[in-house]
Amino acid sequence: MIRAENLSLSIHGTDILTDVSFQMKPGQVFGLVGESGSGKSMTALALMGLLPRGAETRGRILLDGGDLTRLNDRDMCAIRGNRISMIFQEPMTALNPVRTIGDQVAETLLIHTRATRAEALEIARQKLTRVGLPPERVPLDRFPHELSGGQRQRVCIAMAIRADHRAGRHHTGADPDPAARAGRGRGHVAVADHSRSGGGGRERACRCC
């Protein structure tokens, strides 16, 4: 479970968020909706510990009872990609253009588990298959620019699936089925940064699994 308690944020002295509180329980999809500039992306970045320089936070962000705002960079690196992940809105900028999709999906496994490179690539194959990119159709040695926008978004979803295949999900720009095929599990939070058309409104969504 993840919970924000009276989360406030300022950047170089300018208030961005004031007393934001919410809670996501296991199995819940949580949507944060508001107009452009209202602080939705900053809320998501605060959850991930990826705020820009000059940012100061107050309040608490609790992940299974532990306060993320008290962790140093090294401790947060152990959590990102392992217990909490972010699916960014634009996959072409989220993916490394000079690395294959197989290497990028396997990277979190090499960082957070004791898997060998061969084992990590095999699990990457399974993850990509789960989001609708089986290797016989989309080989692991493809580069991001060789994929469509929807396929690149699926790669980002695959990267957000926990190393033990327990998946958090939400997305935009991808075809409708892959995230559903990613499956359900427990103990992982995926934060998605995306927009929907209509009225200039934007939405951030999380799934707590």
C-alpha positions as CSV (number, residue, x, y, z in Angstrom):
1,M,0.0,0.0,0.0
2,I,1.2,3.5,-0.7
3,R,-0.1,6.6,1.1
4,A,0.6,10.3,0.8
5,E,0.0,12.3,4.0
6,N,-0.2,16.1,3.7
7,L,2.4,16.2,0.9
8,S,3.5,19.7,0.1
9,L,6.1,20.7,-2.5
10,S,7.9,23.9,-3.3
11,I,10.5,24.5,-6.0
12,H,12.9,27.4,-5.4
13,G,10.4,28.8,-2.9
14,T,7.4,28.6,-5.2
15,D,4.6,26.4,-3.9
16,I,3.6,23.6,-6.2
17,L,1.6,21.2,-4.0
18,T,-0.2,21.9,-0.7
19,D,-1.3,19.2,1.7
20,V,-2.0,16.4,-0.9
21,S,-3.3,13.2,0.8
22,F,-4.4,10.0,-0.8
23,Q,-4.1,6.2,-0.3
24,M,-3.8,3.3,-2.7
25,K,-4.7,-0.1,-1.5
26,P,-3.6,-3.4,-3.1
27,G,-5.5,-4.1,-6.3
28,Q,-6.7,-0.5,-6.6
29,V,-6.3,1.8,-9.6
30,F,-6.1,5.4,-8.5
31,G,-6.5,8.3,-10.9
32,L,-5.3,11.9,-10.1
33,V,-7.1,14.3,-12.5
34,G,-6.6,18.0,-12.9
35,E,-5.8,20.8,-15.4
36,S,-2.4,21.3,-16.8
37,G,0.0,22.8,-14.3
38,S,-1.9,21.6,-11.3
39,G,0.9,19.4,-10.0
40,K,0.0,15.9,-11.1
41,S,3.4,15.1,-12.7
42,M,5.2,16.6,-9.7
43,T,3.1,14.3,-7.4
44,A,4.2,11.3,-9.4
45,L,7.8,12.4,-9.4
46,A,7.6,13.0,-5.7
47,L,6.5,9.3,-5.2
48,M,9.5,8.2,-7.2
49,G,12.0,10.5,-5.5
50,L,12.8,12.1,-8.9
51,L,12.1,15.8,-8.2
52,P,14.2,18.5,-9.8
53,R,16.9,20.5,-8.0
54,G,15.6,23.1,-5.7
55,A,12.6,21.0,-4.7
56,E,11.6,20.8,-1.1
57,T,8.9,18.5,0.3
58,R,6.9,18.3,3.5
59,G,4.6,15.6,4.7
60,R,5.1,11.9,4.2
61,I,5.0,9.3,1.4
62,L,4.5,5.8,2.9
63,L,5.2,2.6,1.0
64,D,4.1,-0.3,3.1
65,G,4.6,1.8,6.2
66,G,8.1,3.1,5.3
67,D,8.5,6.8,4.7
68,L,10.1,7.3,1.2
69,T,10.8,11.0,1.9
70,R,13.4,9.9,4.6
71,L,15.4,7.7,2.3
72,N,18.7,8.7,0.7
73,D,19.5,8.3,-3.0
74,R,21.0,4.9,-2.6
75,D,18.0,3.5,-0.7
76,M,15.6,5.0,-3.3
77,C,17.6,3.3,-6.1
78,A,17.0,0.0,-4.4
79,I,13.2,0.7,-4.5
80,R,12.8,2.2,-8.0
81,G,12.2,-0.5,-10.6
82,N,11.9,-3.1,-7.8
83,R,9.0,-2.0,-5.6
84,I,7.8,1.1,-7.5
85,S,8.0,2.0,-11.2
86,M,7.0,4.8,-13.4
87,I,5.7,4.5,-17.0
88,F,6.4,7.9,-18.6
89,Q,4.1,9.5,-21.1
90,E,6.4,9.6,-24.1
91,P,8.2,6.3,-24.6
92,M,10.6,7.6,-27.2
93,T,12.2,9.8,-24.6
94,A,11.9,7.3,-21.8
95,L,13.8,4.6,-23.7
96,N,17.5,4.7,-24.5
97,P,17.8,5.0,-28.3
98,V,21.1,3.2,-28.6
99,R,20.2,0.1,-26.5
100,T,18.1,-2.8,-27.6
101,I,14.7,-3.3,-26.1
102,G,15.8,-6.7,-24.6
103,D,18.7,-5.0,-22.8
104,Q,16.5,-2.3,-21.4
105,V,13.9,-4.7,-20.1
106,A,16.6,-6.9,-18.6
107,E,18.4,-4.1,-16.9
108,T,16.2,-3.9,-13.8
109,L,16.7,-7.6,-13.3
110,L,20.5,-7.3,-13.5
111,I,20.3,-4.4,-11.0
112,H,17.8,-5.8,-8.5
113,T,18.3,-9.5,-8.7
114,R,21.2,-12.0,-8.9
115,A,20.1,-13.1,-12.4
116,T,22.8,-13.8,-15.0
117,R,22.6,-11.9,-18.3
118,A,21.2,-15.0,-20.0
119,E,18.5,-15.4,-17.3
120,A,17.6,-11.7,-17.4
121,L,17.2,-11.8,-21.1
122,E,14.9,-14.9,-20.8
123,I,12.7,-13.1,-18.3
124,A,12.7,-10.1,-20.5
125,R,11.4,-12.3,-23.3
126,Q,8.6,-13.5,-21.0
127,K,7.8,-9.9,-19.9
128,L,7.6,-8.7,-23.5
129,T,5.5,-11.6,-24.5
130,R,3.1,-10.8,-21.7
131,V,2.6,-7.3,-23.0
132,G,2.0,-8.5,-26.6
133,L,5.5,-8.4,-28.0
134,P,6.6,-12.0,-28.5
135,P,10.2,-12.4,-29.7
136,E,9.1,-14.2,-32.9
137,R,7.3,-11.1,-33.9
138,V,9.4,-8.4,-32.2
139,P,13.0,-9.7,-31.6
140,L,14.8,-8.5,-28.4
141,D,17.6,-7.0,-30.6
142,R,15.3,-4.3,-32.0
143,F,16.0,-0.7,-31.1
144,P,13.2,1.7,-30.0
145,H,13.2,3.6,-33.3
146,E,12.3,0.4,-35.1
147,L,9.0,0.0,-33.2
148,S,5.7,1.9,-33.4
149,G,4.6,4.3,-30.7
150,G,2.3,1.7,-29.2
151,Q,5.0,-1.0,-29.3
152,R,7.4,1.4,-27.5
153,Q,4.8,2.0,-24.8
154,R,4.5,-1.8,-24.4
155,V,8.2,-2.0,-23.8
156,C,7.9,0.6,-21.0
157,I,5.1,-1.4,-19.5
158,A,7.3,-4.5,-19.6
159,M,10.1,-2.6,-17.9
160,A,7.6,-1.7,-15.1
161,I,6.6,-5.3,-14.4
162,R,8.3,-6.4,-11.2
163,A,11.3,-8.7,-11.5
164,D,9.3,-11.6,-10.2
165,H,6.6,-10.9,-12.8
166,R,4.2,-9.2,-10.4
167,A,2.9,-6.3,-12.4
168,G,1.6,-2.8,-11.8
169,R,-0.1,-1.3,-14.8
170,H,-1.6,1.7,-16.5
171,H,-0.6,3.3,-19.8
172,T,-1.5,5.5,-22.7
173,G,-0.6,5.3,-26.4
174,A,-0.4,1.6,-26.3
175,D,-2.9,-0.8,-27.8
176,P,-5.7,-1.6,-25.3
177,D,-4.8,-5.3,-24.5
178,P,-1.2,-5.6,-23.4
179,A,-1.5,-4.0,-20.0
180,A,-4.3,-6.3,-19.2
181,R,-2.2,-9.3,-20.2
182,A,0.6,-8.1,-18.0
183,G,-1.3,-9.7,-15.1
184,R,-2.0,-8.9,-11.5
185,G,0.1,-9.4,-8.5
186,R,1.0,-7.9,-5.1
187,G,3.6,-5.6,-3.7
188,H,4.4,-3.3,-6.6
189,V,3.2,0.1,-7.6
190,A,3.3,1.5,-11.1
191,V,3.0,5.2,-11.6
192,A,1.9,6.3,-15.1
193,D,2.2,9.8,-16.5
194,H,-0.2,10.3,-19.3
195,S,-2.9,12.6,-20.8
196,R,-6.3,12.2,-22.2
197,S,-7.9,14.5,-24.8
198,G,-10.8,16.7,-24.0
199,G,-11.0,20.0,-22.1
200,G,-7.2,20.3,-21.7
201,G,-7.4,18.1,-18.7
202,R,-4.7,15.6,-17.8
203,E,-4.6,12.5,-15.7
204,R,-2.0,10.6,-13.7
205,A,-2.8,7.1,-12.7
206,C,-1.3,4.5,-10.4
207,R,-2.0,0.8,-9.9
208,C,-1.1,-0.7,-6.5
209,C,-0.8,-4.4,-6.8
